[in-house]
Amino acid sequence: MAPWSGLWGGKAGGDAYRGTPVVVKMENPNWSISEISSPEDDDEDILAAGGRRKGGRSKNAKQIRWVLLLKAHRAAGCLASLASAAVALGGAARRRVAAGRTDAEAGVVAATGESPVVRSRFYAFIKGFLVVSLLLLAVEVAAYLNGWDLADSALALPVIGLESLYASWLRFRAAYVAPGIQFLTDACVVLFLIQSADRLIQCLGCFYIHLKRIKPKPKSPALPDAEDPDAGYYPMVLVQIPMCNEKEVYQQSIAAVCNLDWPKSNFLVQVLDDSDDPLTQTLIREEVAKWQQQGARIVYRHRVLRDGYKAGNLKSAMSCSYVKDYEFVAIFDADFQPNPDFLKRTVPHFKDNDELGLVQARWSFVNRDENLLTRLQYINLCFHFEVEQQVNGVFLNFFGFNGTAGVWRIKALEDSGGWMERTTVEDMDIAVRAHLHGWKFIFLNDVECQCELPESYEAYRKQQHRWHSGPMQLFRLCLPDIIKCKIAFWKKANLIFLFFLLRKLILPFYSFTLFCIILPMTMFVPEAELPDWVVCYIPALMSLLNILPSPKSFPFIIPYLLFENTMSVTKFNAMISGLFQLGSAYEWVVTKKSGRSSEGDLISLAPPKELKHQKTGSAPNLDTVAKEQLASKKDAKKKHNRIYKKELALSMLLLTAAARSLLSKQGIHFYFLLFQGISFLLVGLDLIGEQVE
C-alpha cells in the first residue's frame, strides 16, 4: 500500500507537516486497543546508547489526543458491557418474578426433603423478624425527621404525644432488650474467635507441611510393570461405582474405571445401579455388556428396593460371595473419573502397613469455571482438601472419608461394622467407627480424581442440606460410643470438640446468628454493639486464608465472603434438622449431574473395537444415542429456576437494617449490610448458578 500523504504523511520535497505518523493496532476495532506506536519508536535504542535520533521530536498534541480518545473508547466499551450485564440481570430477575415458581411448591419440598412444618416455622420466624424491623425502621425515620434527638438526660423529662412513646421505647430498649442482645453478641463473638483460631492453626499446619515437604510415602518400593503380576504387589481389588438415575455420567465413569492400569485378573468392577428409571437401567446395562465383550471384568447389579440409599447399595454389594476373594475396595461415585494410575499410586501404601485402613485422594473439577457458583464451590473444596484433609491426615491420621475416590481395606470395613443406613453421611459414619477401632488414614494430596460440581443453586442447596444435617445425626448416635471407646483421651476430645462441635455445629450456628440476626438487630438496638473488626476485618482475614489454596480465585474473595454468609441459612436449617432428628434429616437426594466430560475424553476411554464402528461420539450405537437425547429433552422440560422465599425475606431484612444504619452513620456496617442484602437477593431470585431459559 502506498504511504499516506497530506496531513499524516510527509510532503514531497522534504517539506513536511509537524508531527509524527501514528500507527494504531487494534485487537477488536469496536472496543479494545492493543498497541499505539510510531515509526520513530524503533530509534529509541539509539537514544539509550547516547545517540541522537535523526529528526526526532517529542510526542505532539495530536498523538496525545488520539491516545485519550482511544482510552475513552475502551472505557465506553467497559461501561457498555457492564450496562448490558445489568440489563440482562434485571431481565432475568423480571422473568423469575413473572414465572412465580418458588421453593414452596410441593415438588421442591419433596425433592429437597425438607419438612413442610419446619420450613413454614423457619420462614414464619424470618417474616416476623422482617415485619418488626420494618416497623422499627419507620419509627426511627419518623424520629429522625421530627428531630427527636433525645439525650439520656432528656429521657426523664415529661414529654407528650408520640415523642413520649418514643422516649418510653428508648428506655425499655436500653433496660431490657439491649442486655440480652449484647449477651448473645458476646457469645457469638467468642465462638467466632475460637473457630477463627482453629482455621488459623490449620493453615499454619498446612504451611509447615509445605515447608518441610511432608508427603506420605509407601513403605515398599515402586511397582514393576503390570504385565508381570507375580513380580510385584498387585493384590485383589474390588472397584465399586454406586449410581442412581445418573445417565449423564455413567458412561465416562465406567470407561475410566475399566481403563485402570492394573492386572485384569486382579480387579473386578461392580456397577451398583439403584436407578428406578427403566431407560437409565437399560443404558447402563448395555454399557456394562459392551465392556464385558471387550474383556473387562465388570458386573451389573440392580436392587429392586432402594433401602438405605447409597449405604444400603454398598452394603448389599459387599454381601456377594466373591467379595471374600478381595483384599481392598475402591469406591467412585458416578461422576468420578480416576486416572489410569490411580490404583498404582494408592494401593502400595497398604503394603507392610497393617494399621492403615483408608487411602483418600483429592478431587479435581472439570467445570470449576462454568459459572460463579462453581468458582465459589471450588474455593471451598480447595481449602477442604489442601488444608483440612491434609493437615488432619498428616498430624492425626484421621479425617472424614469423602465417600468416593478412596481405597478401603475390606478388613477395616468389616471390623468397624460395615456400611450402616442410619444417617445420610454413611462415609463419615464408617470413618468415625474405623477411627474408634484404631485404624489409620492417609490422604494423598497429589493424587487427583476428576469429577464435577453442581452447576445450579437448587442442586448445590440440596447437597449442602445433606452434608450438614447428616453430621448432627451421626454426632447424636456416636457420642456414647466415643465416650466409651478405649482410644486416647486427646483423640476423643478431637472428635467431640473439634470434628463435630466446632466444625459441624458451631460454624453454621454463629455464621447465621451473628451476621443474619444479631447484626441487623444491633442497627435497631444501638445500645448493643458489634465491633467493626468482627463485621469486617476478621471475616476478610478468614476469607483470605480460605482462598490461599486457590490463588487464581483471589478476585472472587468478596463474593466468596458474601456467599458463605448467604449459605449459612441453608446450613443452619440443616444442622437444626439433624440435631433434633426432624423429618428432612433422613432424606437423600442425588445431586444432579450435567456430564461435563468432553467428547474427546470419552473417545480416548472407549474400547478400540468400538471406535472402529464410530466416526464420532462414544455411544455404543445410534439407538443408545437416540434414547439419551430423548431422555435429556424430557429432563430439560422439568428444569427451571425458582424463587427462594427465605433468602428473599432475609435480603429485605438486611437491606432494611442497612437503611437504618444510615441514620446512625455507621459506615462499615452499612456497606456490609447493603452488599450482604444484595447477595441474599441474587440468591433468592436464583440468579447465581445455571440459568434455565
N, C-alpha and C positions, 0 to 999 in steps of 0.2 A: 504494500500500500504506500502511496506517495505521502511524504510528510505533510502535516498541516501547514497552511500558510495563513497569513492575516494576523489576527490578534494573538494566537498561541504559537504560531510559527515565525521563524526569522525571515526578514525581507532580503531579497536579493541585493547583492552589493554590500553586504556586511552591515547595513543599517537595520537594526532590529528593535522591536518594541522592548520596553523594560519588562523584566520578569523572567521567570524560569519555567519551561514547559513542565507540566504535571501529568503523570500517568497514574490513573486510578484503577486498581484492580478490585473487582467485587466478586465475592463468592455467590451472592444472590442479588441481582440488580434491584430487587424490591426492598430489601431491608438491610443486609449486613455488609460491612466494609472489611475487606481483607488486608489491603495494603495501599499506602499512598507513597509514591516515590517520584523522583525526577531523574533525568539522565545524568545530572551532575552529582547525584549521590554516590556514584561509583568512584568519584575522585576524592572521597573523604579520607581514604587511606593515605593519600599523598599529603594531606594536611597533617595527619597524625605523625607522619615521618618528618615533619618540619618543612615540607614543601609549600608551594603556594598554588592554589587552584587557579587554573587559567580562566580568566574572565569570571571568577567566582563571585557570586552575590549571595546575600543572606535571603532567607525566605521572605517574600514580599507579602503585602496585604491581601493580594488576590488568592495566594495559596492558603493563607490562614482562613480566609473566608470560605474556601472550599472545604477545608478540614472541619470548620464549625458546622457548615451546612450538612456535611455527611454524618457527623456525630449526632446532629439533631435528627437526621433521617433515621439513624439507628435507634435513638431514644423513642421516636414516634412509633417505630416498629415494636419495641418492647411494650409501650403503652397500649398499642393496638392488640397485642397478644393477651395482655392482662385483661383488657376490656372484653375481648371475645371469650376468655375463660370465665369471667364474671357473668357474662350474659348466658353462657352455656350452663353454669352452675345455677343461676336463677331460673332458667328454663326447666332444668331437671327438678328443682325444688317445686316449681309450679305444677309440673306433671305429677309429681309424687303426691302432693296435696289433693290434686284433682282426682287422682285414682282412688284415694281414700282407703287403701289397703293398710291395715295396722297389724301389729303383733298380737292383738287381742282376738283375732279370728280363730275359730275352733281348730282349723287345720294346723295353725302355727303352735297353738298351745299343746296340741297332741304331739307335734313333731319335736318341740323343744323339751317336752317332758316336764314343764313347769306346772305345778298345781294351780288350778284356777283360783282357789281360795287364797293361797299365799300370794299369788300375783295381784289379786284385787286388793288385798290388805296393804301390800307394799306400795302399790300405786296410789291407794287412798291416802296413805301417810304422806307421800310426796305431794299430792294435790292439796291436802290440808295445810301442809307447811307452806306451799306456794301461796295459798289464799291469805294466810296470816301475814306473810311477807308483803304481799301487795297492800294489805290494809295498813301495815306499819309504814310502808313507803308513802302512802297517801297522807298519813298523819305527819310524818317528818317533812314532807314537801309543804303541807299546809303551815306547819310551824315555821319553816324557813321563809316562806313568802310573807307571813304575818309578823315576822321579826320576833318570834318568841324565843329569844336567846336568854334563857333563864339561868343565872348562875346558881351555884349551890346555896349561897346566902339568900337568894331571892325565892327559893323554893318554899320557904316557910312563910312568905308574905301572903296575905289574903288576896286572892285574885278571883275573878268571876268568869263565868261562862266557859267557853271551850279552852281558854287559857288555863283555867283551874283544873279541868280534866287532864290537860297535857302535863301540868305540874304534878298531879297525882300519879300519872303514869310514870313520870321520871322517878319519883320517889319509890314507887313499887318496883320498878325495873332495877334500880340501884340496890334495893334492900333484899329482894327475893329472887329475881331472875339472874342477875349477873353472877352471884356466887356459884350457882350450880353450873352455869356455862363455863366459868373460869376453871372450876374443878375438872370438868370434862376436858377442857382445853389442855390443862397441865398434864392430865393423864395421857392424852393422845400424843402430846409433845414428847413425853418420856418414852413412850413406845416407839415413836418415830426416831428418836435419837438412838435407842437400842438397836432397832432394825438397820439404821444407817451405819452404826458401828460394825454390825455383823457384815454388812455389804463391803465396808472398807477393809475389814480383816480378810475377807475372801479375795479381794483384789490384790492385797499385799501378798497373800499366799500364791496367787497366780503369777505375780511379778517375780517372786522367789523361784518358782518352778522354771520360768523362762530364763532367769539369771543363771541358775545352776544347771540349766538344760536337763532337768529331771524328766526321764521318759521310761515308761515300763518296757522292760526287755524280757523276752523269753529266756528261760534258763538253759534251753538246748540250742544248738546251732541252727542255721537256716535249713530249710527243707531242700532235698535234692529234687531232681526232675520228677514230675508226677507220672512219667511213663513207666517208672520202676517203683511201684508201691512198696515192695519189700525192702527198699533201700532206705526209707525214711519213716517219719512219723505221720502216718495217714490213718487216723482212727476212723471208725464208722460214725458218720454224721447224718442226722435226720434234719431236713430242711422243711419248715412249715410256712405256708402262706395262707393265713386266715383272711377271708374276704366275705363281703355281704353286699350284693347288689352294686358291685363296683365295675361295671362293664367298660368304664372309660379307661381303666388302668390295668385290667387283668392281663392283657397281652404282653405289655412291657415287663411286668414283674415276673411272669412265668418265664419269658425269654431270658431275662437277666439271671435268674436262678439256675436255669438249665445250662447256662454257659459258664458256670463257676469252674475255675481251674482246680479240679480235684479228681482223683481217680473215680471213674464212673461206677465202679463196683463198690465204692466205699461211701457213697451218699445216696440218699433217697429223698425225693421231693414229694411232699404231701400238699395238695391244693385243697384247702378246707373251706368249702363253699357253703355258706349259710344263706344264700340268696333265696328269696321267696318269689322271684320273678322267673317264670319258665323260660323266657327268651334269654335272660342272662345265664341261667343254668346251662342252656344248650350251647351258647357261645363258649363258655368256659370249658365245658366237657369236650367240645370239638378242638379247642386249643390244646388241651391235655392229650387227646388222641393223636394230634399232629406231632407233638414232641415224642410220644411213645413210638410212633412209626420211625422217627429219626434215631431211635436207640436210647433215648433218655430214660432213666429210671424215675418215673413220675406216676403218681396215683391221684385219682379224683375221689374226694369224699364229700357227701352231702347229707346234712341232717334234716330230717323232716320237721322235728320240733326244735325251735331255736331257743332252748332253755339256757339261761346263764350268759347269753350273748357271747362275746369273744372268749371269756374264761371257760364257758361251757363247751365251746368249739374246740379249744386247745385240750381241755380235759378229756373230751371224747376221743380225740386223735391219739392221745398218749395211752389210751386203753387198748390199742391194737396189739395183737400178739407179737408182731415182728419188732415192736419198739425195743424189746429186751435185747436185741442184737446190736443196738446202737449205744454209743457212749455219750454223745453230745447232741444237742438240738439247737439249730439256728432258726430264728424267727424273723420274718419280714412281713410287714403289712403290705396290702395290695398295691400301694403306690410307691413302694421302695424298690430301687434297682441297684443291687450290690455290684461292685466291680468284680471282674473275674478272679482277682487275687484275694478276695475278702476272707475266705477260709484259711488261706495260706498265711495271712497276717494276723489272724485271731486265734485259731486253734492251737498253734505252737506254744502259746502262753500257758496252756494247761499241763504240758509235759513236765513231769517231775515237780509239780506244784499241786499236791493233793488237797490243799485247803482252798484252792481257787474254785469258785462256783459260777462266776459270770464274767464274761468279757464283753464290754459295751463299746460300740463305735459311735461316732458323732454323725449328725445329719448334715447333708448339703441340699440346696434347694434349686430346682430348675426354674422356678418362677418368682424369685425374690424381687425382681424389678418389674413385676407385672403391673402393680398399682401401688398407691400409697399404703394401703392396708398390708400388703405383703412386705413392703420395705420395713414397716414398723414391727411386724412379727419377726422379721429377720434379725433386727436388733436384739429383741428379747431372747430369741433362741441362741444367738451367738454368745450372749453373756451366759446363758444357762450351760452350754457345753464347754465353752472356753474357760469359764471361771468356776461355776458351781460344781459341775460334774468332775472336772479335772482336779480341783483342789480337794474335794471330798474323796476322790479315788486315790490320790497320792498320799494324803495325810491320815485318812480314816479307813481306807479300804472298804468304804460303804457309800452308796448313793442310790437314789431311786432308779430302778430299771425303767427305761423309756418305752418298753413294750414292743420294741422292734429293733432291728439292726444289732442284735446281740446274740451271743452263743452261751448257752447254759450247759453245765454238766448235769446230765439226767439224774445222777445220784443226788445232787443238791436239791433238785426239784422234788424228788421222792422223799428225801429226808425232811424237807420243810412242809410236807403235807400236800404237795401238788397244787394244781390250779383250783381256786375257790371262786364261787359265783356270788359271794356275799357283798361285794362292792362293785362299783363301776371303774375302779382303778386296780384291776387284777395284777397289773405289772408292779405297782408299788406294794401291793399286798404280799406277793411272793418274795419281793426283795427284802421287806422288813422281816418276814418269817425266816428267810435264809440267813439274814444277819443275826437274828436271835439264836440260831443254831450254830453260829461260829464260822460260817462261810465268808470268804473274802471276795471282793470285786476288783476288777481292773477296768479303767476307762482309757481307751486309745484315742487321743485327740487327733492323731494323724491318719486314722482310718475313717474314711467318709463313705456314707451310703446315700445315694441320691433319692430325693422324694420331692413332694410339692406341698405348698402352703395353701390353706383355704383362701380363696380369692374374693369371696363375698362376706359381708359382715354377718349375715344370718348364719352361715356355716361356722365362722370363727366364734360367734357368740355361743352356739351350741357346744362347740368343742371346749371352750373355756368354762362353761357351766359344769360339764362333766369333770374336767380336770380339777375344779375347786370344790365340788361337793363330795367327790369320792374320798379325798384325804381325810375329811372330817368324819365320814362314816368309818373309815379304817382306824382313825385315832380312838374312837369310842370302843371299837372291837378289840384293838390290840393293846390298849393301856394296861389291862390286868396282866396280860402275858409279858409285857415289857417289865413290869414291876417284879414279877415272879421269876423271870429267867435268871440264869447264872452268869451272864456276861458282866464285864467290868462296870463299875458304877458310872464312870465317865461316859461310857457308851450308852447307858440308859439315859443319862442326863442329856446327851446329844440328841437322842431320838425324841425325847419328850419335849424338851425346851427349845431346841433349835430346829430340828427337822419338821416337827409337827406344829408346835405352838407359835413360834416366831415366824416361820416362813410360810405356813399354810393357814394360820388363823389370824395372827396379829396384823400381818401385812395387808390383807384386804379390809380388815376392820378399821384400822386407823386411816387408810387411804380414803375410804368412803366417808367416814365420820368426820375426819379433820378438814378435808377440802371440799366436801359437798354439803355438810351440815353445819359444822362449827364455824367455818369461815364466813358463810352468809349470815349466820346468827350474830356474829360479832359486829357486823355492819349495823344491825338494828339495836344491838345492846353494846354500845361502845365502852361501857364500864368493864366488859370482859375483853382483854387484849390478846391478840395473837401477833407475836413479834414478826417483823419483816423477814428475819433470817429463816424463820420456819416456812413462810409463804414462798420465798424466792430463792435465797442463797443455798440452803441445804438441798432442796429438790433439784436445783440446777446442778449442784455438785454430784448428786446421786445419778442424775441422768447422764452426766459426763462420764462417770465411771461405767455405767451400763453400755455406753456407746463405744468405749475404748476397744473392745474386741472386734468391732467392725468400723474401723476409722473412716471408710468411704461413706458411711452413713451419717457423718457429722452434720451435714446441712439439715438433717431431719431431727436435730436434738430438741427443738422447741415443739414441733408436732408430736414427737415421741412422749415428752413430758405431759402434754395436754391429753393425749390419747390414753396413756396409762391411768390418769385420773378418771377419764371417762369410763374406761372398762371396769373401774372399781365398783360400779353399780352392779354389773353382772356378777363379778367375783364375790361381792359381799352377799348378794342374794343366794348364790350357790353355796357359799360357806355356811350360811344360816340353815339352808335346806339340809345339808349333810350333817351338820352338828345336831340338829333336832329331829333327824330322820323324817323329814317331810316327804310327800309323795314324789316330788321331782328329783330327789336324790337317787332314786333307784332306776331311772330311765336311761337307756343307752341309745344315742342317736349317732349313726355312722356319718362321719364328716364327708361332705360332698367333695368329690374329686373332679378335676377337669381334664386330666390326662395330658399334661403339658410336655410329654416326650416328643421329640421331633421325629419325623418320618425316617430320617437318616439313622437315628438311633435304633429304631425298630428294624430297619433293613439290616443293619450290622449284626443284630442279635438273632435274626431269623435263620432257620436251618438252611444249609446250602441247597438242598434239593427243592426246597420251597421257592427259593429265589429264581430258579430256572424257569418256573412257570409263571412268574410275575414280572411285568415290566416296571410297575410302580407299586408302592404300598407294601404292606407286610401282612395283610389279612390272609387267612388260609384260602379263601375263594371269594368269588363275586357275591354269592348268596350271603356269606357272612358279612361282607361289607354292606350289602343292602339292609340286612337286619339291624346292623349297628346304626346306620343312618336313620332308619325308621324309628328306632328306639330313642336316638338323640333328639329327633324332632318332637317326639311325644314329650320328652322331658323339658324341652325348651318352652313348650306351651305352659308348663306348670311354673316356670321360674319367673319371678318378678320381685322388684324392690318393695319394701314396706316402710311404714312409719312406726317408730318405736316410741310408745307413749311415755314411758318412764324417763327416757333420755330427753324427750322434748319438754316434759314438765320440769326436769332439773335445769335445763337450759334457761327456761323462763325464770326459775328461781335465782340462778346465778346472775343473770342479766338484771333482774330486779335489785339484787344486792349490789351490783356494780353501780346502778343508778343512785342507790342510797349512799355509796361511798363517795360520790361526787360532792355531797353536801358536807361531809366531814373532811374533804380534801386529802384523802388517803391515796396517794399516787400508786404505790406498788400494789396495794390491794385492789384498786380499781382496774388496773391493767390485767392482773391475774384473773379476776372475776370476769372481765369482759371477754378475754380470749378463751377462758375455760367454758364460758357460756356459749360462745360461738362453736367451740369444739363439740359440746353436747348437742347443739342444734344441727350440725352437719351429720353427726352420727344418728341422731334421732330421725332425720329425714333420709337416712341410708344413702348419703352422698359420698361415703368412703367405701372403697372396695369396688367390686364388679357392678357395673351399671347395665341393667337389662332393659332394652327398648321394648 
